[in-house]
Amino acid sequence: MAHYIRAAEIGVEATLLGRRWRGLIDERLRASGLTNARWQVLLTLSRVEDGVRQRELADRLAVGGPTIGRHLEELERLGLIERYPRAGDGRAQSVRLTARSKPLMKRIDAMVAALQRDLLGDVSGEALETCLTILRILNLRLDRDQPRPGELTEDCAQT
């Protein structure tokens, strides 16, 4: 029983960490005029090579279609992203960063790297990998497909 009581604390700690982490990034990026929603979209787009479908971006950020649409409209108006039709699927819109976003992304990346050094610099790589693996497993189980033990992806099952 104690195992499950301790496990319940994971959700509380993950929620608190997420809020505090985003709050700290928001505070450090406030001078750039970026809201939480905007920098999260930009950071997510910076991690894909050739753009991503708008629907997939919404899923990655756990927001609805209308919400991602509003964020993208504003970022497009600022010249930081562009939407384009996906080859082979005229209905699907893909999104990618523009060249104009590059200097801003360098500042965001540097700020996030400094924050990670400040908060995680003395945590072992092994501990970080274990933590990340557990978080990925939990996120996979919370996704629509809800994989169960034995159905995990290779990445998550390796640790």
Secondary structure, DSSP 8 states (H G I E B T S, - for coil): -HHHHHHHHHHHHHHHHHHHHHHHHHHHHGGGT--HHHHHHHHHHHTSSS-EEHHHHHHHHT--HHHHHHHHHHHHHTTSEEEEEETTEEEEEEEEE-GGGHHHHHHHHHHHHHHHHHHHTTS-HHHHHHHHHHHHHHHHHHSTT---TT---HHHHT-
